[in-house]
């Protein structure tokens, strides 16, 4: 008889997904190549990998993996992970990949509501929900960290050169100090993009209303809509919590005259106290970006229910770490994933590590 750890919406892993480039809210960016459908793309199904796997014995288990909507690259990666994990779980087990995650700051509450055993969450919102609560909700501590810093998503931001030339400033700190009428574009409320904009302004001592009182504005919309507004001269700045693989940022850099901006050290230092990391964007990542940029970012992590048995989490962790090279060959956005360091508190929003994951990292000698 299988052991089930949460309520299920469907009993099978959805088999197909259209690859797209993620452009915000912390969703991993596009795969390295056109990956096969989820039903045929498990890392462990490569001949070399399969020969090295000893399937664990024991009762079969059902694991519910909540991810983003079908058609996103987050879903594609999740489906690939789910299929790969089957080789690391007892015979007859299932990993049910469901497109039920709200993303952003709502994902931590999936565990409290019994809607997930496993989920992608960015490190910072995982920290906020665990310690203080998010979206007006009480704190929730029904989840634990498994692996962190899978991606290099960060607060990619730029100003148009027209705005820079008009006012003679190229940092958001100077814009705020001079109370300039800047029009800032970001995703809708509840997204990581919008949260970062709010945090940035609040740290600098102003609110949305203050910006509007200067003649500026905060504009919410999807990536393509905001990109069109930049092209039409209706936005002066845009912030997207995304990666260098972002098709939106690549398109804007190719078609608009923009300058990717660098925050001051004190601003970066403050964001790091809030669960963010310093993420390096190499020079030349986008057209016209001739200098390295250090952004504040909160990479994707995988969290699990605190009630998921230690041996199950141990095997899930082992599978990801053993198949790291294959996974990266299929999904370029998770290249930053490093088994030797992904367990560290600062890589997981300082959320406690699940005992099953801790056991694996100690066995490997990564945790001394």
NORCORMO-V642736 format. One record per run of one state. SS is the DSSP state (H for helix, E for strand, C for the rest). FROM is the first residue (numbers start at 0). TO is the last residue. Records with the same first field share a line. If there is no record, write none. Layout:
SS: FROM-TO  FROM-TO
This chain:
C: 0-1  4-36  40-41  45-45  50-59  66-71  88-92  98-107  112-116  131-141  147-152  167-170  178-181  186-190  203-206  213-215  220-221  231-235  242-245  255-256  260-263  272-275  281-291  297-298  305-308  322-322  330-330  334-343  347-351  353-353  363-367
E: 2-3  60-65  93-97  117-121  142-146  153-159  182-185  216-219  236-241  257-259  276-280  292-296  299-304  352-352
H: 37-39  42-44  46-49  72-87  108-111  122-130  160-166  171-177  191-202  207-212  222-230  246-254  264-271  309-321  323-329  331-333  344-346  354-362
